[in-house]
Amino acid sequence: MNYMETLGAKAKAASHVIAVANTADKNAALAAISDALIRNTDRIIAANQEDMANAQANGMSASLQDRLRLDESRISAIAKAVLKVQALPDPIGEEIAGWLRPNGLRIRQVRVPMGVIGIIFESRPNVTVDAAVLCLKAGNATILRGGKEAIHSNTCLVQVMREAFEASGFPADLVQLVEKTDRETAADMMRLNGYLDVLIPRGGASLIQAVVKQATVPVIETGAGNCHVFVDASARLDMAVEITDNAKTQRPSVCNAIETLLVHKDIAEAFLPAMKTRFDAHQVVIHGDETVQRILGDCVIPVTEEDYFKEYGDYEIAVRTVESVEEAVAHILKYSTHHSESIVTESMENAEYFLNHLDSAAVYVNASTRFTDGEEFGFGAEIGISTQKLHARGPMGLQALTTMQYRITGTGQTR
């Protein structure tokens, strides 16, 4: 067995234990994890500071450092998120449907665990905990591979959780961290057939596409986020500024932040200067078309088609003026990663057109795209945001980490 196969075998054995655990025992383990995170706050921060020091030495961008950083308030928020998962209904054993056949067979469709779930992700230590606790509540074991930039933080967080599992009477191997961060180990994880039931990548477009193209195990494709706001001609100016500012600047490094702003030409003269004033507070770099350049002046960088495809992940945005909701939708269909899109409008007709003609996982009317999030959707936490159409779509909570089984009861029937 190679390194990954050893982890896989341990996870498979642990998955058989958690699959039949009752809700009370799983919830007790979740409470133990939440308590352990709080008790070990200083230990976790010390480990994270090693990663932060390396990030600064290696010139990591400020927005990515923000994703990596853990402090007392963030650890407290992670611990509280664990309790939110604990409070959610247990999906395992839920009867999705049931019916009686004419021959007397009683057929039930029941929700069951996936088994072993692998997650490959980048520089967000909170994902380490979110993934482990969601998998636990849904009756799964998990193997986590974070980026090398967060290795100290992830190692500490996983060790804290493993200790909590053991204290709760569960196998520590319900959560394992891939401590080797080389590409060969990542490739082995993508080919861990017979051990991994599904692999979920979370991170930038290059990571996600590498997994999709190389993996031989089933993959749920999560979203690089080239998200859009369209400000319609009928939009309330104050609302449009607030929504756009929130969607771009509240946390620009995350996948549900917008990368392109589309503005109806009839509102551009009034809206764009007001929007620029708000953007200037964050020194947002604007790439704009000729109309945007004419209205806002030399501060605007001429936009290229490549800019419309780009996930900036920073205080930078592409801005284009359009003549109709139809043109806005056509732009989004061409350039979007099908993650999250929003229209700001007072026109019900245009809102309906926007909703009905886009195929993104989340489509908003008069609200920020930043709400595309498991906790905001009431899922407690999320394993990722799926931009594909099979099995799971959008923020993935507990139900997305289960599959179904047919359970058939007869009275001696033969065919």
QUIUR-V70670 format. One record per backbone hydrogen bond with DSSP energy under -1.0 kcal/mol. NH is the residue of the N-H (numbers start at 1). CO is the residue of the C=O. Records with the same first field share a line. If there is no record, write none. Layout:
NH=CO + CO
//
This chain:
6=2
7=3
8=4
9=5
10=6
11=7
12=8
13=9
14=10
15=11
16=12
18=14
19=15
21=18
26=22
27=23
28=24
29=25
30=26
31=27
32=28
33=29
34=30
35=31
36=32
37=33
38=34
39=35
40=36
41=38
44=40
45=41
46=42
47=43
48=44
49=45
50=46
51=47
52=48
53=49
54=50
55=51
56=52
57=53
58=54
59=56
60=55
65=61
66=62
67=63
68=64
69=65
75=71
76=72
77=73
78=74
79=75
80=76
81=77
82=78
83=79
84=80
85=81
86=82
87=83
88=85
93=111
94=91
96=109
97=109
99=107
101=105
104=101
106=409
107=99
108=407
109=97
110=405
111=94
112=403
114=401
117=141
118=198
119=143
120=200
121=145
127=124
130=126
131=127
132=128
133=129
134=130
135=131
136=132
137=133
138=134
139=136
140=135
141=115
142=174
143=117
144=176
145=119
150=147
151=148
154=150
155=151
156=152
157=153
158=154
159=155
160=156
161=157
162=158
163=159
164=160
165=161
166=162
167=163
168=164
169=166
170=165
174=171
175=172
176=142
178=144
179=177
186=182
187=183
188=184
189=185
190=186
192=189
193=191
195=192
196=192
197=116
198=116
199=218
200=118
202=120
208=204
209=205
210=206
211=207
212=208
213=209
214=210
215=211
216=190
217=190
220=199
223=385
227=225
228=340
229=260
230=342
231=262
232=344
235=232
240=236
241=237
242=238
243=239
244=240
245=241
246=242
247=243
248=244
249=245
250=246
254=251
257=254
258=247
259=227
260=227
261=318
262=229
263=320
264=231
265=322
267=264
271=267
272=268
275=271
276=272
277=273
278=274
279=275
280=276
282=279
284=279
285=315
287=317
288=301
289=319
293=289
294=290
295=291
296=292
297=293
300=297
301=286
303=288
316=314
317=285
318=259
319=287
320=261
322=263
328=324
329=325
330=326
331=327
332=328
333=329
334=330
335=331
336=332
341=362
342=228
343=364
344=230
351=347
352=348
353=349
354=350
355=351
356=352
357=353
361=338
362=339
364=341
366=343
371=368
372=369
373=371
377=373
378=375
379=374
381=379
383=396
386=394
387=221
392=390
394=386
396=384
401=398
402=399
403=112
405=110
407=108
409=106
//
